[in-house]
Amino acid sequence: MQVNGYNGYSASLYGQTQAATTRKGWGTAAGPTTDTAAVTDFLAEAKKTPAERLRDDWLARHKMTEDELKSMPSDKREAIEKEIAEELKRKLTGQDAKRGAVMNLTA
């Protein structure tokens, strides 16, 4: 029994896969292109350490930039640096997750 149209279907699939591999950046030895701003921003964020991410998050929550922090008087800057370090320590040791938690000690 012969199924009509099967050869046309497989030929169209073959044509689609050939077209997909010849697109710019796809299927080449060089790999996909990485010249977009979004990719650059993503890679910069991915390369940050957890401490750097926490610091950036703290500054964003307090509507502050690194430049503003650097331009502060040394005593204020040291107090903020100490607060960031304490938050980092809490998160790394798991103390942040335990704060405010209710435990049932009767079990």
DAGI-V620928 format. One record per residue. N is the residue number from 1. SS is DSSP state (H for helix, E for strand, - for the rest). BURIAL is + if it has 16 or more other C-alpha atoms within 10 Angstrom, else -. Layout:
N;SS;BURIAL
N;SS;BURIAL
This chain:
1;-;-
2;-;-
3;-;-
4;-;-
5;-;-
6;H;-
7;H;-
8;H;-
9;H;-
10;H;-
11;H;-
12;H;-
13;H;-
14;H;-
15;H;-
16;H;-
17;H;-
18;H;-
19;H;-
20;H;-
21;H;-
22;-;-
23;-;-
24;-;-
25;-;-
26;-;-
27;-;-
28;-;-
29;-;-
30;-;-
31;-;-
32;-;-
33;-;-
34;-;-
35;-;-
36;-;-
37;H;-
38;H;-
39;H;-
40;H;-
41;H;-
42;H;-
43;H;-
44;H;-
45;H;-
46;H;-
47;-;-
48;-;-
49;-;-
50;H;-
51;H;+
52;H;-
53;H;-
54;H;+
55;H;+
56;H;+
57;H;-
58;H;+
59;H;+
60;H;-
61;H;-
62;-;-
63;-;-
64;-;-
65;-;-
66;H;-
67;H;-
68;H;-
69;H;+
70;H;-
71;-;-
72;-;-
73;-;-
74;H;-
75;H;-
76;H;-
77;H;-
78;H;-
79;H;-
80;H;-
81;H;-
82;H;-
83;H;-
84;H;+
85;H;-
86;H;-
87;H;+
88;H;+
89;H;-
90;H;-
91;H;-
92;H;-
93;H;-
94;-;-
95;H;-
96;H;-
97;H;-
98;H;-
99;-;-
100;-;-
101;-;-
102;-;-
103;-;-
104;-;-
105;-;-
106;-;-
107;-;-
